[in-house]
Amino acid sequence: MRKDQKRTAEPDHPAGRPAGGRDLAITLTRGAGPLHRQLEDALRAAIRDGRLTAGEPLPATRTLAADLDVSRGVVVEAYAQLVAEAVLQTVPGGGTRVGDRPAAHARAARPADPLTTPRYDLRPFVPELSAFPRRAWIDATARALRGMTDAQLALPHPTGDAGVRATLARYSGRARGVRAHADDVVVTSGSMQSIRLVGELLRRRAERVGAAPAIAVEAPGFPLHRLSLEREGLRAVSVPADAGGLRVDALPDGGVDAVLVTPAHQFPLGGELSAERRAALIGWATTHDAIVIEDDYDGEYRYAGDTPTALQADEPDRVVYLATASKTLATALRLGWMVVPPALRSELAEAKLWADGGSSALVQQTLAALVVSGAYDRHVRRSRDRYRRRRGRLLDALAVTMPDARTVGAEAGLHLTLRLPDDVAVARIWTAAADESVALMAIDVGADEASGGDDHQLAGPVLLVGFGNLPDALVDDAAAALGRIVTAARSRPY
Ligand SMILES: Cc1ncc(COP(=O)(O)O)c(C=O)c1O
């Protein structure tokens, strides 16, 4: 090594590293002062910056010395100095770790974010996170990994593993009535990505003929989907939704390439598209040669009446069906799939390839293993029963604490939609909810948005009460808090 050459502990020789060896990004410069001092300073800096935190084990002296290409004595001396200062501690039985209170000037812990740790989490799209089937997921991961060949650990197929796609096609067919073959399935990182990929396809197709791409979206609808389509360069055309779902009669007579719709449980108003509206929607799409994107985000959860089958089954050549594990398992998995018409397959496969090279092979194999073993269905069934009971209790409690609210869309999904009295100001709901540490969603539904027939009228202040992530024991307290919030948001509270 030259005199001024840098010595960096980078992971440059993974093979042969002793067990317990941990990589530390530290650089020593020969000729810039004693090496043990440099190492001390580097460790102090890493602790001060929060890169090494209290209690974290440090590499063995021999390992770090080899990584830095210095003698072991350099590391021993640096560790000893920092132990003397109580910056580091020795561990009984050998080893060294960062001290419990490593430095007075270490970065202060971040205060809990009141938005991510509210007293009541009533956001409409969060499932019961504490019910995530950890044991079943771990077992399915082990089974998936044992079943995977070495070759399957290379770059995944862009649309997903063929076996996984076959499993998901069968599941969507069985549970949601989707008409699907393995070749029609594209595994994605969730509905958000699925929608963005379809948006990209629509943009590219429009560009090829020099047109400006546009898509009809429900208003109100899921704001992130609209934003992501707009980011993709599409013009989003609002079409009103009411308590019966998308107002199909208000779809534009041309000028859009597609429509994004939530037929089983309109987000956020909760309506289910009637057989007449479904037929009219397919008729409209056929007349205008448009694609229908069916966002089946919570189709597994229906508590009353027949579960509507997926719209896709009515016209598989025109409907792109979107499924997600975000509501059945956990949003954090970032896992979903779409069932696509044959004419869109290759373009969507290419879009997915360039988006991220394909979804994680292990995660999709794990989901498939969960489905094949029956654990996925059992989990969905148990969740549905729990949600059904909780929803009943919540409705009872809200009838007492919010007698003036009208509930719609309670037959399905993970949230209730409450039409509040006219004198409630939505902005004041947000403020009052923050004061009560309640995470929720409230919207002002415009008159032009929800102007269906009398049965379907919803225009005005609307509160969305998610109950997926609300512990049963807190239902009554949360309903009481909601009552206070709405009272505080009224201009004539008494
Ligand atoms: C209407 C709607 N669609 C889809 C999703 C899920 O998107 P993703 O699968 O990307 O998590 C959500 C909620 O989070 C939603 O509310």
PDBQT file of the ligand as one rigid body, heavy atoms in Angstrom, charges set to zero:
ROOT
HETATM    1  C1  LIG A 501     -59.204   2.972  -3.790  1.00  0.00    +0.000 C 
HETATM    2  C2  LIG A 501     -57.899   2.329  -3.455  1.00  0.00    +0.000 A 
HETATM    3  N1  LIG A 501     -57.269   1.604  -4.392  1.00  0.00    +0.000 NA
HETATM    4  C3  LIG A 501     -56.095   0.988  -4.114  1.00  0.00    +0.000 A 
HETATM    5  C4  LIG A 501     -55.508   1.092  -2.892  1.00  0.00    +0.000 A 
HETATM    6  C5  LIG A 501     -54.264   0.308  -2.589  1.00  0.00    +0.000 C 
HETATM    7  O1  LIG A 501     -53.202   0.655  -3.327  1.00  0.00    +0.000 OA
HETATM    8  P1  LIG A 501     -51.889  -0.254  -3.224  1.00  0.00    +0.000 P 
HETATM    9  O2  LIG A 501     -52.246  -1.618  -3.703  1.00  0.00    +0.000 OA
HETATM   10  O3  LIG A 501     -50.913   0.423  -4.122  1.00  0.00    +0.000 OA
HETATM   11  O4  LIG A 501     -51.450  -0.251  -1.792  1.00  0.00    +0.000 OA
HETATM   12  C6  LIG A 501     -56.123   1.876  -1.929  1.00  0.00    +0.000 A 
HETATM   13  C7  LIG A 501     -55.569   2.101  -0.622  1.00  0.00    +0.000 C 
HETATM   14  O5  LIG A 501     -54.690   2.236  -0.064  1.00  0.00    +0.000 OA
HETATM   15  C8  LIG A 501     -57.350   2.480  -2.199  1.00  0.00    +0.000 A 
HETATM   16  O6  LIG A 501     -57.981   3.190  -1.265  1.00  0.00    +0.000 OA
ENDROOT
TORSDOF 0
